[in-house]
Amino acid sequence: MSEVYARPEPSLIPIPRPLCPMCQRRMTLIRIGLGCSDPDMRVFECSNCGQVYGRPADDPIKSAR
């Protein structure tokens, strides 16, 4: 009997949430938008102090090399 090895889809992998630079609490992902270059821009917001922080998403193809 053969075993099936399933790999999670990239969209099912958890997105790491950064710490707020002001109050050091975990930020919440509020939006994924198109970046200026290839990676998408992820926008996080702190529910405690309202700080908004954006950073480009990691490119899974480039990081696998």
C-alpha positions as CSV (number, residue, x, y, z in Angstrom):
1,M,0.0,0.0,0.0
2,S,1.5,3.3,-1.0
3,E,1.5,6.3,1.3
4,V,0.4,9.7,0.3
5,Y,2.6,12.7,1.3
6,A,0.6,15.9,1.2
7,R,2.3,19.3,1.2
8,P,0.3,22.3,2.4
9,E,-0.5,24.9,-0.2
10,P,1.5,28.1,0.1
11,S,-1.7,30.0,1.0
12,L,-2.2,27.7,4.0
13,I,1.2,28.4,5.6
14,P,0.8,30.8,8.5
15,I,2.0,34.3,7.9
16,P,4.5,35.4,10.6
17,R,3.2,38.4,12.5
18,P,5.8,41.1,13.4
19,L,6.0,42.8,16.8
20,C,4.7,46.4,16.9
21,P,7.7,48.8,17.0
22,M,5.8,51.0,19.6
23,C,4.3,48.6,22.2
24,Q,5.9,45.2,21.2
25,R,2.6,43.4,20.8
26,R,1.8,41.1,17.9
27,M,0.4,42.9,14.9
28,T,-2.6,41.7,12.8
29,L,-2.5,41.3,9.0
30,I,-5.1,43.7,7.6
31,R,-4.3,43.7,3.9
32,I,-2.2,42.1,1.2
33,G,-1.7,44.4,-1.8
34,L,0.5,44.5,-4.9
35,G,4.0,45.7,-4.2
36,C,6.1,47.8,-6.5
37,S,8.3,44.7,-7.4
38,D,7.4,41.0,-7.5
39,P,6.5,40.3,-3.9
40,D,3.2,41.3,-2.5
41,M,3.0,44.1,0.2
42,R,1.7,42.9,3.5
43,V,0.2,45.5,5.8
44,F,-0.1,44.9,9.5
45,E,-1.9,46.9,12.2
46,C,-1.4,46.9,16.0
47,S,-4.8,46.5,17.8
48,N,-3.3,48.1,20.9
49,C,-1.8,51.4,19.7
50,G,-3.0,51.6,16.0
51,Q,0.5,51.6,14.5
52,V,0.5,50.5,10.8
53,Y,3.5,48.7,9.3
54,G,4.0,47.4,5.8
55,R,6.6,45.0,4.4
56,P,7.0,42.9,1.3
57,A,6.2,39.3,1.4
58,D,9.0,36.8,1.2
59,D,9.4,35.2,-2.2
60,P,9.1,31.4,-1.6
61,I,10.9,30.6,-4.8
62,K,13.9,32.8,-4.0
63,S,14.1,31.7,-0.3
64,A,14.1,28.0,-1.3
65,R,17.4,28.3,-3.1
